[in-house]
Amino acid sequence: MANPKVSFIVPVYNTQEFLPRCLDSLLGQTCPDIEIIVVNDGSPDGSAAIIDEYARMDSRVRVVEKSNGGLSSARNAGMDVASGDIIDFVDSDDYVESNLAEFLVDAFAREHPEIVVFGAVCEPAELASKRIQQLLSPEACVFESFDPVLLFSANAQPYVWRAAYSRELIERETLRFAENVRFAEDVVFQFESYPLSAKTIIAPDKLYHYVMQEKSLTHVFNAGAKRMDKVDAHLLVLHEVLERWDRRGLLDLCPGELVTWFLDLVVFDLAPLDVEDYAVVAARVKDEFAGHVGVDWAGLPSKSAVRHVARKLASKSKISILDAARLYLATRGLRACVERFV
């Protein structure tokens, strides 16, 4: 198929139970001018047979076979062969509304954005925290250039499957997922792509169904990972974001907000660490920020509660739960703070 309107990229690994529903939702789009790039990431279950069956049924299904390399690797493999004007990512255990492609084609044609962000529904709803439901319920907004609120307060991240990208942006900026990042790889991609987009649209339309499987990587990680494993994973995300921003000359955009975002993300995992682990983590955080945004990084956040935590980290002084609560209150407000502790 030459130049379809939308390329849906579907990475697959051990999702045979849910894959037919996902592919059916894509093949049932009201806009038929699409391609569905299904990347079999070395899945050992019966997914390969399902993919082959769908490829035989409909020529719009294109198959990429590769050895297992993780979600980022699979998405990159899909982008390497995508030919659509619009690139959209769909996880194989989720599904989409039948008008998603039509909505995207219309939005890109009418407004000429480089990124379109939309809402999503969590299933089952009871597994989704109020925070996740809020993040997936954005308000309509148009950004003619980059604004830090896209990353920090507009409910436009995380989750890359709730955004579609112009192929022109992806090719112009050589955007790719960080294959060394196995958790929150979406965040790294968004932190790099949003500042590079000439125009970004946020729409409240809930066009994606996020199926929160108990065995999903994100759910398992959040529920069962050791605290140091979580901190290590978040430190890797920070490292990749800072490295990519440094290479692209973006570090002057909003360094205070960047420090605030990271401390808000990890502060409740830092406070309970034992003294030895805390010292190691504090040194790593200090080195990352000092090496990229400058030695005065701890004084950059606008809120005093965040600066207090940052300065404690910079001096390797132990953060208390009270410090964490005060930061959370400053960054998220009283309701979020109460919800965390009640």
FIRO-231152 format. One record per residue (C-alpha): residue number from 1; x, y, z. Coordinates in nm, 3 decimals, padded with zeros to 5 digits. Example, Ala and Ser with C-alpha at 12.3 -4.5 7.8 and 13.67 -1.06 7.14 Angstrom:
REM residues 2
+-----+---------+---------+---------+
:  nr :      c1 :      c2 :      c3 :
+-----+---------+---------+---------+
:   1 :  01.230 : -00.450 :  00.780 :
:   2 :  01.367 : -00.106 :  00.714 :
+-----+---------+---------+---------+
***
This chain:
REM residues 342
+-----+---------+---------+---------+
:  nr :      c1 :      c2 :      c3 :
+-----+---------+---------+---------+
:   1 :  00.000 :  00.000 :  00.000 :
:   2 :  00.143 :  00.337 : -00.102 :
:   3 :  00.123 :  00.622 :  00.147 :
:   4 : -00.174 :  00.529 :  00.364 :
:   5 : -00.313 :  00.805 :  00.584 :
:   6 : -00.237 :  00.632 :  00.914 :
:   7 :  00.020 :  00.373 :  01.016 :
:   8 : -00.081 :  00.185 :  01.331 :
:   9 :  00.222 :  00.022 :  01.495 :
:  10 :  00.133 : -00.277 :  01.714 :
:  11 :  00.418 : -00.445 :  01.907 :
:  12 :  00.329 : -00.800 :  02.011 :
:  13 :  00.471 : -01.017 :  02.286 :
:  14 :  00.266 : -01.293 :  02.455 :
:  15 : -00.075 : -01.134 :  02.403 :
:  16 : -00.255 : -01.406 :  02.206 :
:  17 : -00.559 : -01.376 :  02.432 :
:  18 : -00.615 : -01.009 :  02.348 :
:  19 : -00.457 : -00.966 :  02.005 :
:  20 : -00.769 : -01.050 :  01.795 :
:  21 : -00.973 : -00.781 :  01.971 :
:  22 : -00.696 : -00.529 :  01.911 :
:  23 : -00.660 : -00.610 :  01.541 :
:  24 : -01.037 : -00.625 :  01.488 :
:  25 : -01.069 : -00.274 :  01.630 :
:  26 : -00.806 : -00.148 :  01.385 :
:  27 : -00.946 : -00.327 :  01.081 :
:  28 : -01.291 : -00.191 :  01.167 :
:  29 : -01.185 :  00.173 :  01.135 :
:  30 : -01.433 :  00.404 :  00.962 :
:  31 : -01.137 :  00.544 :  00.767 :
:  32 : -01.006 :  00.244 :  00.567 :
:  33 : -00.693 :  00.419 :  00.436 :
:  34 : -00.460 :  00.269 :  00.696 :
:  35 : -00.183 :  00.018 :  00.742 :
:  36 : -00.139 : -00.198 :  01.050 :
:  37 :  00.223 : -00.285 :  01.118 :
:  38 :  00.227 : -00.579 :  01.355 :
:  39 :  00.572 : -00.635 :  01.506 :
:  40 :  00.613 : -00.986 :  01.646 :
:  41 :  00.885 : -00.929 :  01.905 :
:  42 :  00.986 : -01.295 :  01.928 :
:  43 :  00.663 : -01.389 :  02.105 :
:  44 :  00.678 : -01.758 :  02.214 :
:  45 :  00.301 : -01.801 :  02.249 :
:  46 :  00.046 : -01.841 :  01.971 :
:  47 :  00.058 : -01.477 :  01.863 :
:  48 :  00.252 : -01.550 :  01.542 :
:  49 : -00.025 : -01.773 :  01.406 :
:  50 : -00.288 : -01.509 :  01.484 :
:  51 : -00.080 : -01.239 :  01.312 :
:  52 : -00.033 : -01.455 :  01.002 :
:  53 : -00.407 : -01.527 :  00.984 :
:  54 : -00.494 : -01.157 :  00.994 :
:  55 : -00.227 : -01.077 :  00.734 :
:  56 : -00.383 : -01.335 :  00.500 :
:  57 : -00.730 : -01.188 :  00.555 :
:  58 : -00.640 : -00.823 :  00.492 :
:  59 : -00.353 : -00.677 :  00.290 :
:  60 : -00.344 : -00.372 :  00.518 :
:  61 : -00.182 : -00.588 :  00.786 :
:  62 :  00.197 : -00.585 :  00.747 :
:  63 :  00.408 : -00.820 :  00.955 :
:  64 :  00.755 : -00.754 :  01.098 :
:  65 :  00.925 : -01.054 :  01.258 :
:  66 :  01.217 : -00.996 :  01.493 :
:  67 :  01.393 : -01.153 :  01.786 :
:  68 :  01.283 : -01.035 :  02.128 :
:  69 :  01.424 : -00.694 :  02.209 :
:  70 :  01.156 : -00.528 :  02.419 :
:  71 :  00.879 : -00.279 :  02.358 :
:  72 :  01.104 :  00.009 :  02.251 :
:  73 :  01.286 : -00.211 :  02.002 :
:  74 :  00.956 : -00.334 :  01.856 :
:  75 :  00.817 :  00.017 :  01.819 :
:  76 :  01.137 :  00.130 :  01.650 :
:  77 :  01.116 : -00.164 :  01.407 :
:  78 :  00.762 : -00.058 :  01.322 :
:  79 :  00.864 :  00.303 :  01.263 :
:  80 :  01.144 :  00.186 :  01.034 :
:  81 :  00.890 :  00.051 :  00.783 :
:  82 :  00.589 :  00.279 :  00.842 :
:  83 :  00.473 :  00.466 :  00.532 :
:  84 :  00.166 :  00.650 :  00.664 :
:  85 :  00.145 :  01.026 :  00.700 :
:  86 :  00.041 :  00.977 :  01.065 :
:  87 :  00.209 :  00.735 :  01.307 :
:  88 :  00.003 :  00.594 :  01.593 :
:  89 :  00.105 :  00.334 :  01.851 :
:  90 : -00.134 :  00.069 :  01.984 :
:  91 : -00.045 : -00.189 :  02.248 :
:  92 : -00.159 : -00.535 :  02.149 :
:  93 : -00.361 : -00.601 :  02.466 :
:  94 : -00.559 : -00.280 :  02.419 :
:  95 : -00.809 : -00.168 :  02.155 :
:  96 : -00.935 :  00.154 :  01.999 :
:  97 : -01.256 :  00.326 :  01.900 :
:  98 : -01.365 :  00.268 :  01.539 :
:  99 : -01.330 :  00.638 :  01.452 :
: 100 : -00.972 :  00.686 :  01.577 :
: 101 : -00.814 :  00.696 :  01.229 :
: 102 : -01.090 :  00.923 :  01.097 :
: 103 : -01.044 :  01.157 :  01.394 :
: 104 : -00.667 :  01.173 :  01.340 :
: 105 : -00.688 :  01.229 :  00.965 :
: 106 : -00.936 :  01.511 :  01.018 :
: 107 : -00.733 :  01.673 :  01.298 :
: 108 : -00.406 :  01.665 :  01.103 :
: 109 : -00.573 :  01.795 :  00.785 :
: 110 : -00.766 :  02.072 :  00.959 :
: 111 : -00.509 :  02.199 :  01.212 :
: 112 : -00.175 :  02.083 :  01.063 :
: 113 : -00.021 :  01.977 :  01.395 :
: 114 :  00.282 :  01.753 :  01.437 :
: 115 :  00.141 :  01.576 :  01.744 :
: 116 : -00.218 :  01.506 :  01.846 :
: 117 : -00.286 :  01.388 :  02.203 :
: 118 : -00.621 :  01.233 :  02.296 :
: 119 : -00.794 :  01.073 :  02.592 :
: 120 : -00.846 :  00.712 :  02.692 :
: 121 : -01.070 :  00.486 :  02.897 :
: 122 : -00.925 :  00.250 :  03.157 :
: 123 : -01.061 : -00.104 :  03.176 :
: 124 : -01.154 : -00.222 :  03.428 :
: 125 : -01.205 :  00.121 :  03.579 :
: 126 : -01.157 : -00.002 :  03.935 :
: 127 : -00.789 : -00.085 :  03.865 :
: 128 : -00.715 :  00.272 :  03.761 :
: 129 : -00.612 :  00.522 :  04.025 :
: 130 : -00.770 :  00.867 :  04.024 :
: 131 : -00.433 :  00.997 :  03.906 :
: 132 : -00.429 :  00.773 :  03.597 :
: 133 : -00.790 :  00.860 :  03.516 :
: 134 : -00.700 :  01.229 :  03.541 :
: 135 : -00.396 :  01.187 :  03.315 :
: 136 : -00.611 :  01.019 :  03.051 :
: 137 : -00.877 :  01.291 :  03.062 :
: 138 : -00.709 :  01.599 :  02.911 :
: 139 : -00.881 :  01.925 :  02.828 :
: 140 : -00.884 :  02.064 :  02.475 :
: 141 : -00.588 :  02.288 :  02.402 :
: 142 : -00.369 :  02.398 :  02.111 :
: 143 :  00.002 :  02.471 :  02.151 :
: 144 :  00.152 :  02.667 :  01.862 :
: 145 :  00.498 :  02.600 :  02.005 :
: 146 :  00.640 :  02.411 :  02.300 :
: 147 :  00.511 :  02.499 :  02.644 :
: 148 :  00.640 :  02.319 :  02.957 :
: 149 :  00.283 :  02.249 :  03.065 :
: 150 :  00.271 :  01.986 :  02.790 :
: 151 :  00.511 :  01.775 :  02.993 :
: 152 :  00.425 :  01.877 :  03.345 :
: 153 :  00.059 :  01.972 :  03.384 :
: 154 : -00.154 :  01.931 :  03.070 :
: 155 : -00.224 :  01.558 :  03.118 :
: 156 : -00.041 :  01.486 :  02.791 :
: 157 :  00.186 :  01.217 :  02.932 :
: 158 :  00.271 :  00.940 :  03.010 :
: 159 :  00.168 :  00.661 :  02.767 :
: 160 :  00.275 :  00.699 :  02.407 :
: 161 : -00.036 :  00.520 :  02.279 :
: 162 : -00.246 :  00.824 :  02.361 :
: 163 : -00.066 :  01.041 :  02.102 :
: 164 : -00.023 :  01.033 :  01.724 :
: 165 :  00.274 :  01.182 :  01.539 :
: 166 :  00.331 :  01.319 :  01.192 :
: 167 :  00.578 :  01.105 :  01.001 :
: 168 :  00.745 :  01.429 :  00.895 :
: 169 :  00.830 :  01.509 :  01.258 :
: 170 :  00.959 :  01.158 :  01.328 :
: 171 :  01.180 :  01.158 :  01.018 :
: 172 :  01.297 :  01.519 :  01.048 :
: 173 :  01.408 :  01.474 :  01.408 :
: 174 :  01.506 :  01.104 :  01.379 :
: 175 :  01.288 :  01.021 :  01.678 :
: 176 :  01.333 :  00.674 :  01.824 :
: 177 :  01.258 :  00.500 :  02.152 :
: 178 :  01.544 :  00.434 :  02.395 :
: 179 :  01.595 :  00.059 :  02.366 :
: 180 :  01.790 :  00.040 :  02.693 :
: 181 :  01.485 :  00.168 :  02.882 :
: 182 :  01.237 : -00.109 :  02.967 :
: 183 :  01.011 :  00.087 :  03.204 :
: 184 :  00.857 :  00.430 :  03.125 :
: 185 :  01.015 :  00.432 :  02.778 :
: 186 :  00.710 :  00.635 :  02.671 :
: 187 :  00.822 :  00.919 :  02.898 :
: 188 :  01.165 :  00.945 :  02.736 :
: 189 :  01.005 :  00.956 :  02.390 :
: 190 :  00.755 :  01.224 :  02.492 :
: 191 :  01.015 :  01.438 :  02.668 :
: 192 :  01.214 :  01.439 :  02.345 :
: 193 :  00.930 :  01.475 :  02.094 :
: 194 :  00.704 :  01.736 :  02.257 :
: 195 :  00.968 :  02.014 :  02.263 :
: 196 :  01.047 :  01.946 :  01.896 :
: 197 :  00.688 :  01.964 :  01.773 :
: 198 :  00.599 :  02.285 :  01.588 :
: 199 :  00.233 :  02.246 :  01.689 :
: 200 :  00.064 :  02.011 :  01.933 :
: 201 : -00.308 :  01.960 :  01.982 :
: 202 : -00.470 :  01.806 :  02.289 :
: 203 : -00.821 :  01.668 :  02.246 :
: 204 : -01.048 :  01.534 :  02.524 :
: 205 : -01.196 :  01.262 :  02.299 :
: 206 : -01.153 :  00.919 :  02.461 :
: 207 : -01.053 :  00.708 :  02.163 :
: 208 : -00.835 :  00.442 :  02.325 :
: 209 : -00.916 :  00.157 :  02.564 :
: 210 : -00.632 :  00.096 :  02.808 :
: 211 : -00.681 : -00.257 :  02.939 :
: 212 : -00.507 : -00.279 :  03.275 :
: 213 : -00.399 : -00.641 :  03.290 :
: 214 : -00.274 : -00.764 :  03.626 :
: 215 :  00.029 : -00.912 :  03.447 :
: 216 :  00.116 : -00.605 :  03.242 :
: 217 :  00.472 : -00.475 :  03.280 :
: 218 :  00.365 : -00.141 :  03.426 :
: 219 :  00.118 : -00.292 :  03.670 :
: 220 :  00.358 : -00.563 :  03.791 :
: 221 :  00.644 : -00.317 :  03.823 :
: 222 :  00.445 : -00.066 :  04.026 :
: 223 :  00.297 : -00.335 :  04.250 :
: 224 :  00.588 : -00.567 :  04.307 :
: 225 :  00.921 : -00.411 :  04.229 :
: 226 :  01.169 : -00.355 :  04.506 :
: 227 :  01.201 :  00.011 :  04.595 :
: 228 :  01.562 :  00.034 :  04.473 :
: 229 :  01.462 : -00.131 :  04.143 :
: 230 :  01.200 :  00.139 :  04.093 :
: 231 :  01.446 :  00.415 :  04.182 :
: 232 :  01.706 :  00.268 :  03.945 :
: 233 :  01.449 :  00.256 :  03.664 :
: 234 :  01.350 :  00.617 :  03.722 :
: 235 :  01.713 :  00.724 :  03.734 :
: 236 :  01.767 :  00.562 :  03.394 :
: 237 :  01.469 :  00.757 :  03.257 :
: 238 :  01.616 :  01.079 :  03.399 :
: 239 :  01.955 :  00.999 :  03.247 :
: 240 :  01.806 :  00.939 :  02.901 :
: 241 :  01.594 :  01.254 :  02.915 :
: 242 :  01.891 :  01.469 :  03.019 :
: 243 :  02.120 :  01.312 :  02.759 :
: 244 :  01.869 :  01.367 :  02.479 :
: 245 :  01.789 :  01.722 :  02.586 :
: 246 :  02.160 :  01.796 :  02.609 :
: 247 :  02.227 :  01.665 :  02.257 :
: 248 :  01.940 :  01.871 :  02.115 :
: 249 :  02.019 :  02.191 :  02.307 :
: 250 :  01.694 :  02.183 :  02.507 :
: 251 :  01.829 :  02.207 :  02.862 :
: 252 :  01.755 :  02.578 :  02.895 :
: 253 :  01.384 :  02.531 :  02.822 :
: 254 :  01.261 :  02.459 :  03.175 :
: 255 :  01.531 :  02.320 :  03.406 :
: 256 :  01.344 :  02.408 :  03.727 :
: 257 :  01.032 :  02.227 :  03.611 :
: 258 :  01.245 :  01.928 :  03.510 :
: 259 :  01.399 :  01.901 :  03.858 :
: 260 :  01.055 :  01.937 :  04.014 :
: 261 :  00.905 :  01.668 :  03.789 :
: 262 :  01.173 :  01.415 :  03.879 :
: 263 :  01.165 :  01.476 :  04.253 :
: 264 :  00.785 :  01.454 :  04.252 :
: 265 :  00.819 :  01.120 :  04.071 :
: 266 :  01.061 :  00.958 :  04.317 :
: 267 :  01.038 :  01.137 :  04.650 :
: 268 :  00.817 :  00.879 :  04.824 :
: 269 :  01.055 :  00.602 :  04.718 :
: 270 :  01.360 :  00.796 :  04.836 :
: 271 :  01.239 :  00.876 :  05.187 :
: 272 :  01.219 :  00.512 :  05.315 :
: 273 :  01.559 :  00.405 :  05.175 :
: 274 :  01.822 :  00.298 :  05.426 :
: 275 :  02.117 :  00.531 :  05.478 :
: 276 :  02.354 :  00.341 :  05.249 :
: 277 :  02.116 :  00.314 :  04.954 :
: 278 :  02.004 :  00.673 :  05.001 :
: 279 :  02.362 :  00.802 :  04.983 :
: 280 :  02.418 :  00.616 :  04.655 :
: 281 :  02.097 :  00.748 :  04.502 :
: 282 :  02.155 :  01.104 :  04.622 :
: 283 :  02.500 :  01.104 :  04.463 :
: 284 :  02.359 :  00.978 :  04.133 :
: 285 :  02.082 :  01.238 :  04.126 :
: 286 :  02.329 :  01.514 :  04.208 :
: 287 :  02.571 :  01.399 :  03.937 :
: 288 :  02.298 :  01.378 :  03.672 :
: 289 :  02.159 :  01.724 :  03.734 :
: 290 :  02.490 :  01.895 :  03.806 :
: 291 :  02.642 :  01.744 :  03.493 :
: 292 :  02.363 :  01.867 :  03.267 :
: 293 :  02.189 :  02.173 :  03.415 :
: 294 :  02.466 :  02.304 :  03.641 :
: 295 :  02.592 :  02.283 :  03.997 :
: 296 :  02.317 :  02.515 :  04.122 :
: 297 :  02.045 :  02.272 :  04.007 :
: 298 :  01.895 :  02.238 :  04.358 :
: 299 :  01.800 :  02.606 :  04.361 :
: 300 :  01.615 :  02.599 :  04.028 :
: 301 :  01.263 :  02.479 :  04.131 :
: 302 :  01.016 :  02.761 :  04.193 :
: 303 :  00.856 :  02.603 :  04.500 :
: 304 :  01.040 :  02.617 :  04.833 :
: 305 :  00.932 :  02.265 :  04.938 :
: 306 :  01.090 :  02.124 :  04.621 :
: 307 :  01.409 :  02.327 :  04.667 :
: 308 :  01.429 :  02.197 :  05.024 :
: 309 :  01.424 :  01.836 :  04.904 :
: 310 :  01.666 :  01.911 :  04.619 :
: 311 :  01.916 :  02.073 :  04.855 :
: 312 :  01.894 :  01.780 :  05.093 :
: 313 :  01.974 :  01.546 :  04.806 :
: 314 :  02.259 :  01.767 :  04.691 :
: 315 :  02.413 :  01.752 :  05.039 :
: 316 :  02.318 :  01.384 :  05.087 :
: 317 :  02.107 :  01.478 :  05.390 :
: 318 :  01.828 :  01.228 :  05.449 :
: 319 :  01.480 :  01.315 :  05.320 :
: 320 :  01.197 :  01.243 :  05.563 :
: 321 :  00.841 :  01.135 :  05.491 :
: 322 :  00.737 :  01.481 :  05.608 :
: 323 :  00.966 :  01.636 :  05.344 :
: 324 :  00.806 :  01.411 :  05.083 :
: 325 :  00.454 :  01.505 :  05.194 :
: 326 :  00.535 :  01.876 :  05.182 :
: 327 :  00.677 :  01.842 :  04.831 :
: 328 :  00.371 :  01.647 :  04.721 :
: 329 :  00.143 :  01.910 :  04.872 :
: 330 :  00.332 :  02.183 :  04.687 :
: 331 :  00.334 :  02.007 :  04.351 :
: 332 : -00.003 :  01.828 :  04.345 :
: 333 : -00.224 :  02.002 :  04.597 :
: 334 : -00.410 :  01.898 :  04.910 :
: 335 : -00.653 :  01.656 :  04.744 :
: 336 : -00.376 :  01.445 :  04.586 :
: 337 : -00.183 :  01.445 :  04.911 :
: 338 : -00.485 :  01.328 :  05.107 :
: 339 : -00.564 :  01.059 :  04.849 :
: 340 : -00.213 :  00.922 :  04.882 :
: 341 : -00.230 :  00.881 :  05.258 :
: 342 : -00.598 :  00.797 :  05.312 :
+-----+---------+---------+---------+
***
